[in-house]
Amino acid sequence: MKLEAAPTTDFSDEQKRYLEGFMSGMQVGRVGRAFAAGGAPAAGAPAEPTGPDAAAIKAQDKLTAAGKKLVDQEKFKREMHPFDAYERLKDQARNNANPTPADNFRWRYYGIFWVAPAQTSYMARLRIPNGILKHWQMAGLADIAESCGGGYTHVTTRANFQIREIEPKNAVTLIEGIQDIGLCSRGAGADNIRNVTGTPTAGIDPQELLDTRPYAREWHYHILNDRSLFGLPRKFNVAFDGAGKIAALEETNDIAFTAVEVKDGFGVEGGIWFRLGLGGITGHKDFAKYSGIVVRPEDATAVADAIVRVFVEHGDRTNRNKARLKYVLDIMGHDGFLKLVEERLKKPFARVPAEALASRPLSDRMAHVGVHKQKQAGLNWVGVALPVGKLTCEQMRGLAKIAQDLGDGDIRLTVWQNLLISGVRDESIALVSAAVEKIGLATQVSNVRAGLIACTGNAGCKFAASDTKRHAAAIGDWCDERINLDTPLNIHLTGCHHSCAQHYISDIGLIAAKVPGASEDDQVEGYHLFTGGGFGPDADIGQEVFHDVKSEDVPKTVEALLKAYLANRTSPEETFLTFSRRHDGEALRKLAEAEVAA
């Protein structure tokens, strides 16, 4: 049955959308009943699925044949694949029509997300491999955000851009405009492999073991040009870390490729390899697990491809909350999963003991802000701090001009919600800093502001329980006036359990919640506060210290914790992370409360 658009006469726009959704639901029901009958093909259909979507269809059929029920998103894919529905999206744009629930899911394959009721508009995410774009692409994005969106962008924790407040009528113009400037948004949402991250200082970092750009780029184009790598059981993240000064947080990804130096004498050729980690998803309190496997950098794409295809076959399509790679690994065990990957690769993995790996260079927690020497003589990268990731279009154009005139033309986004201008000559540093300040940004900020990260919050996301960006800014304003912190610190605010701001791995992490207000029946915006989270060599999940803190009280609570740290640390060299980990939650609360009472 072919879905036709709702009639264009006699009905209001709201009625048309209802009828469209009703017909979509009828078709989904038909598909579901066919599945319930054991996945038997419809009359005239081939007995065996073929084409690029065959593996996903077979995985669906296997589940329904076992008597399980697919989630709606899987039915939406089966009913009408998003990449077969572009004309439908164009029709909705012509009519400035809001998407049906099914189409809201489908259009995420093009990188646009309907975010009502937070905003009655789309949000767009891009694909920028390794987070690096050219100055003219930055300027082009500013024009697109201004003409199609709300006149601003957000830099995200996947070294990416979000454009917001996109009316339905502008959706296609935006998607095609992004492609016009050599970028894309294809597969940036839904059950696909998301933006590929890498070390932001790749190719310019004096301590890096490996330039991650070619590997991120190869994987990026491998995904884009193979439709069978779309329509996974759930979203999928891959990151490459080359051991540069700025951490890429690869261990928080489904696949982590971590550059390491393998010593001679351990059964494999000595040199630089990727150490393979699997199953990172810190919102579910798990980092990627490493098992001694090392991968030649030139084989990274083939290995990632095999891992994804095993995930396609075995991932859960009946429960969205248990559909990520972590849960496949929990059920099958890492060894069982890796055996299937080896079978697909038709060769065993290379494995080495821990003692075969040389010590990796440590990251610098402040290398993403300020001026830092590149490996190229006389050149520097300059880290620009953004107010919790937000940029106006004028600031974007200004940064593009600075990169063009005073840098090497590249803009490098980081997972710390800021960006770098690279290739700045020694004699141009002062001019770059002055130009950045002139557009309302800064290259030097306090330790509190440098590590302040926030997701979109309920101002633009329906899942969030609090206005995270506004509350993060309030923390910075309050603490900067009252505390002179002499050590790097990360404070992450996330709006919901999806943990886009990764609150569990922060020195101080806050997850939004509705908390008791003036009365038992009153619910207000607030947070639960954690401390002691870390990443890299310090990777661990934070412990809860405060529960149900009203948003208005959060800045004072953070201030009290930081004052307790400064007053009770063993020495100026003791970091907040070490301090918070040598106390349990109750002890930290008492120390903070003592500072309030003082």
QUIURRA-V630321 format. One record per residue. N is the residue number from 1. NEAR is the number of other C-alpha atoms within 10 Angstrom. Layout:
BEGIN
N|NEAR ; N|NEAR
END
This chain:
BEGIN
1|6 ; 2|7 ; 3|11 ; 4|10 ; 5|14 ; 6|16 ; 7|10 ; 8|9 ; 9|8 ; 10|8 ; 11|12 ; 12|10 ; 13|16 ; 14|11 ; 15|12 ; 16|18 ; 17|19 ; 18|14 ; 19|17 ; 20|20 ; 21|18 ; 22|13 ; 23|16 ; 24|21 ; 25|18 ; 26|12 ; 27|19 ; 28|21 ; 29|15 ; 30|15 ; 31|19 ; 32|20 ; 33|12 ; 34|16 ; 35|23 ; 36|19 ; 37|13 ; 38|16 ; 39|21 ; 40|14 ; 41|16 ; 42|10 ; 43|7 ; 44|6 ; 45|9 ; 46|9 ; 47|10 ; 48|10 ; 49|15 ; 50|11 ; 51|8 ; 52|13 ; 53|18 ; 54|13 ; 55|20 ; 56|26 ; 57|20 ; 58|17 ; 59|18 ; 60|27 ; 61|22 ; 62|17 ; 63|20 ; 64|21 ; 65|16 ; 66|11 ; 67|14 ; 68|16 ; 69|18 ; 70|20 ; 71|14 ; 72|20 ; 73|21 ; 74|23 ; 75|23 ; 76|21 ; 77|20 ; 78|18 ; 79|21 ; 80|18 ; 81|16 ; 82|22 ; 83|16 ; 84|9 ; 85|13 ; 86|15 ; 87|11 ; 88|15 ; 89|21 ; 90|17 ; 91|14 ; 92|19 ; 93|19 ; 94|14 ; 95|12 ; 96|15 ; 97|17 ; 98|21 ; 99|22 ; 100|17 ; 101|15 ; 102|21 ; 103|20 ; 104|17 ; 105|22 ; 106|28 ; 107|25 ; 108|24 ; 109|22 ; 110|25 ; 111|24 ; 112|31 ; 113|25 ; 114|28 ; 115|18 ; 116|13 ; 117|13 ; 118|15 ; 119|17 ; 120|15 ; 121|24 ; 122|26 ; 123|24 ; 124|25 ; 125|27 ; 126|25 ; 127|25 ; 128|26 ; 129|26 ; 130|31 ; 131|25 ; 132|23 ; 133|17 ; 134|18 ; 135|26 ; 136|19 ; 137|19 ; 138|22 ; 139|21 ; 140|21 ; 141|24 ; 142|25 ; 143|19 ; 144|22 ; 145|24 ; 146|19 ; 147|14 ; 148|23 ; 149|23 ; 150|18 ; 151|19 ; 152|22 ; 153|24 ; 154|22 ; 155|25 ; 156|25 ; 157|23 ; 158|26 ; 159|28 ; 160|26 ; 161|23 ; 162|19 ; 163|25 ; 164|26 ; 165|21 ; 166|25 ; 167|19 ; 168|23 ; 169|20 ; 170|20 ; 171|27 ; 172|21 ; 173|16 ; 174|22 ; 175|22 ; 176|13 ; 177|18 ; 178|20 ; 179|13 ; 180|12 ; 181|15 ; 182|13 ; 183|18 ; 184|20 ; 185|23 ; 186|25 ; 187|28 ; 188|24 ; 189|26 ; 190|25 ; 191|24 ; 192|21 ; 193|24 ; 194|26 ; 195|27 ; 196|24 ; 197|33 ; 198|36 ; 199|33 ; 200|30 ; 201|31 ; 202|24 ; 203|19 ; 204|19 ; 205|24 ; 206|15 ; 207|17 ; 208|24 ; 209|22 ; 210|25 ; 211|22 ; 212|28 ; 213|22 ; 214|17 ; 215|22 ; 216|26 ; 217|17 ; 218|14 ; 219|18 ; 220|22 ; 221|11 ; 222|15 ; 223|19 ; 224|16 ; 225|9 ; 226|10 ; 227|14 ; 228|17 ; 229|22 ; 230|25 ; 231|25 ; 232|26 ; 233|28 ; 234|25 ; 235|19 ; 236|23 ; 237|21 ; 238|24 ; 239|27 ; 240|29 ; 241|31 ; 242|32 ; 243|25 ; 244|29 ; 245|23 ; 246|25 ; 247|24 ; 248|31 ; 249|25 ; 250|27 ; 251|29 ; 252|28 ; 253|25 ; 254|25 ; 255|25 ; 256|28 ; 257|27 ; 258|28 ; 259|26 ; 260|25 ; 261|18 ; 262|24 ; 263|17 ; 264|12 ; 265|9 ; 266|14 ; 267|11 ; 268|14 ; 269|12 ; 270|14 ; 271|14 ; 272|20 ; 273|25 ; 274|24 ; 275|24 ; 276|24 ; 277|23 ; 278|25 ; 279|26 ; 280|25 ; 281|22 ; 282|21 ; 283|20 ; 284|14 ; 285|14 ; 286|18 ; 287|27 ; 288|20 ; 289|18 ; 290|16 ; 291|17 ; 292|16 ; 293|17 ; 294|24 ; 295|20 ; 296|15 ; 297|19 ; 298|13 ; 299|12 ; 300|21 ; 301|18 ; 302|13 ; 303|20 ; 304|17 ; 305|18 ; 306|19 ; 307|22 ; 308|21 ; 309|19 ; 310|19 ; 311|23 ; 312|25 ; 313|17 ; 314|21 ; 315|25 ; 316|24 ; 317|27 ; 318|19 ; 319|15 ; 320|15 ; 321|11 ; 322|15 ; 323|20 ; 324|24 ; 325|28 ; 326|22 ; 327|15 ; 328|19 ; 329|19 ; 330|11 ; 331|10 ; 332|12 ; 333|12 ; 334|17 ; 335|11 ; 336|11 ; 337|18 ; 338|21 ; 339|14 ; 340|16 ; 341|23 ; 342|15 ; 343|12 ; 344|17 ; 345|15 ; 346|9 ; 347|10 ; 348|13 ; 349|16 ; 350|12 ; 351|17 ; 352|18 ; 353|11 ; 354|10 ; 355|10 ; 356|19 ; 357|20 ; 358|13 ; 359|10 ; 360|17 ; 361|14 ; 362|14 ; 363|17 ; 364|12 ; 365|18 ; 366|18 ; 367|19 ; 368|29 ; 369|24 ; 370|20 ; 371|23 ; 372|19 ; 373|19 ; 374|20 ; 375|14 ; 376|13 ; 377|9 ; 378|12 ; 379|21 ; 380|25 ; 381|27 ; 382|25 ; 383|25 ; 384|26 ; 385|26 ; 386|24 ; 387|23 ; 388|27 ; 389|23 ; 390|20 ; 391|22 ; 392|18 ; 393|22 ; 394|16 ; 395|19 ; 396|21 ; 397|22 ; 398|19 ; 399|26 ; 400|25 ; 401|18 ; 402|23 ; 403|24 ; 404|17 ; 405|14 ; 406|20 ; 407|24 ; 408|18 ; 409|20 ; 410|21 ; 411|25 ; 412|25 ; 413|31 ; 414|28 ; 415|24 ; 416|30 ; 417|29 ; 418|27 ; 419|26 ; 420|27 ; 421|26 ; 422|25 ; 423|22 ; 424|26 ; 425|20 ; 426|13 ; 427|11 ; 428|15 ; 429|19 ; 430|12 ; 431|13 ; 432|22 ; 433|20 ; 434|13 ; 435|18 ; 436|19 ; 437|14 ; 438|12 ; 439|15 ; 440|12 ; 441|19 ; 442|19 ; 443|20 ; 444|17 ; 445|16 ; 446|18 ; 447|20 ; 448|21 ; 449|24 ; 450|29 ; 451|25 ; 452|28 ; 453|30 ; 454|31 ; 455|29 ; 456|25 ; 457|25 ; 458|21 ; 459|16 ; 460|21 ; 461|22 ; 462|17 ; 463|15 ; 464|24 ; 465|23 ; 466|26 ; 467|23 ; 468|31 ; 469|24 ; 470|15 ; 471|19 ; 472|26 ; 473|17 ; 474|17 ; 475|24 ; 476|23 ; 477|14 ; 478|16 ; 479|20 ; 480|17 ; 481|8 ; 482|10 ; 483|15 ; 484|14 ; 485|16 ; 486|13 ; 487|15 ; 488|18 ; 489|23 ; 490|23 ; 491|26 ; 492|29 ; 493|32 ; 494|31 ; 495|29 ; 496|25 ; 497|16 ; 498|15 ; 499|22 ; 500|20 ; 501|31 ; 502|27 ; 503|32 ; 504|32 ; 505|29 ; 506|28 ; 507|26 ; 508|29 ; 509|28 ; 510|31 ; 511|27 ; 512|27 ; 513|24 ; 514|19 ; 515|19 ; 516|16 ; 517|15 ; 518|8 ; 519|7 ; 520|8 ; 521|7 ; 522|10 ; 523|14 ; 524|18 ; 525|20 ; 526|28 ; 527|28 ; 528|21 ; 529|25 ; 530|26 ; 531|29 ; 532|28 ; 533|23 ; 534|19 ; 535|19 ; 536|16 ; 537|9 ; 538|12 ; 539|18 ; 540|18 ; 541|25 ; 542|24 ; 543|18 ; 544|20 ; 545|21 ; 546|17 ; 547|15 ; 548|19 ; 549|22 ; 550|21 ; 551|26 ; 552|14 ; 553|12 ; 554|22 ; 555|19 ; 556|17 ; 557|22 ; 558|19 ; 559|21 ; 560|23 ; 561|25 ; 562|21 ; 563|20 ; 564|21 ; 565|22 ; 566|20 ; 567|12 ; 568|12 ; 569|15 ; 570|12 ; 571|9 ; 572|9 ; 573|10 ; 574|14 ; 575|18 ; 576|21 ; 577|21 ; 578|15 ; 579|18 ; 580|24 ; 581|16 ; 582|11 ; 583|13 ; 584|14 ; 585|18 ; 586|12 ; 587|13 ; 588|23 ; 589|19 ; 590|14 ; 591|18 ; 592|21 ; 593|15 ; 594|14 ; 595|18 ; 596|15 ; 597|7 ; 598|5
END
